[in-house]
Amino acid sequence: MPVGSRPSPNIWQLQSQKNIQGIIQAPDTRDPVVRKGAIGALRVLKGTEAVSRLRILYETEFNPEIRQLIQKALEELGGVEEKPK
């Protein structure tokens, strides 16, 4: 393992522990499987405290599939602002 890198977080373990703060940090990994799992776990746990982090991730995420998952998570967690009519 290269110096300065850390192992990918175990999303299932964090979810079973209801460790939302740990899950919020998980999308920092390069592994798209871990990023997808973290977003899914936040949806399952109703991690509304992650909304601001998800908004940032949505703006910086390059993978269209993961961006779509973030969008769905934001919708479910109440993090999407309604557009003016």
C-alpha positions in Angstrom: 0.0 0.0 0.0 1.5 3.4 -1.0 2.6 5.8 1.8 -0.2 8.1 2.8 -3.0 5.9 1.4 -5.5 4.3 3.7 -7.6 1.2 3.3 -11.1 1.5 1.9 -13.7 1.7 4.6 -16.0 -1.2 5.3 -19.3 0.4 4.4 -21.4 -2.6 5.7 -19.7 -2.4 9.1 -20.1 1.4 9.3 -23.8 1.0 8.3 -24.4 -1.7 10.9 -22.8 0.6 13.5 -25.0 3.5 12.2 -21.7 5.4 11.9 -23.0 8.2 9.6 -19.9 10.3 10.1 -17.7 7.4 9.0 -19.9 6.9 5.9 -19.8 10.6 5.1 -16.0 10.3 4.7 -16.1 7.1 2.6 -16.8 8.8 -0.7 -13.3 10.3 -0.6 -12.0 7.0 -1.8 -11.2 6.4 -5.5 -13.1 3.1 -5.4 -16.4 3.6 -7.1 -17.9 0.6 -5.4 -17.1 2.1 -2.0 -18.6 5.5 -3.1 -21.8 3.8 -4.3 -22.0 1.8 -1.1 -21.6 4.9 1.0 -24.3 6.8 -0.8 -26.7 3.8 -0.5 -25.9 3.5 3.2 -26.7 7.1 3.8 -30.0 6.6 2.1 -30.8 3.6 4.2 -29.8 5.3 7.4 -31.7 8.5 6.5 -28.4 10.4 7.1 -29.8 13.9 6.7 -26.7 15.3 8.3 -24.9 14.2 5.1 -26.9 16.5 2.8 -24.3 19.3 2.6 -21.5 16.8 2.0 -23.6 15.1 -0.7 -24.2 18.4 -2.4 -20.4 19.0 -2.6 -19.9 15.4 -3.9 -22.5 15.9 -6.6 -20.6 18.9 -7.9 -17.2 17.1 -7.9 -18.2 13.6 -8.9 -17.2 12.7 -12.4 -18.9 9.3 -12.7 -22.5 9.8 -14.1 -23.9 6.7 -12.4 -22.6 7.9 -9.0 -23.9 11.4 -9.7 -27.3 9.9 -10.3 -27.2 8.0 -7.0 -26.2 11.2 -5.2 -29.1 13.0 -6.8 -31.5 10.3 -5.6 -30.1 10.4 -2.1 -30.5 14.2 -2.0 -34.1 13.9 -3.1 -34.8 11.2 -0.5 -33.0 13.1 2.3 -34.7 16.4 1.5 -31.5 18.0 0.2 -32.8 19.2 -3.2 -34.0 22.8 -3.2 -37.2 23.3 -5.1 -36.8 25.5 -8.2 -38.8 28.7 -8.3 -41.9 28.5 -10.6 
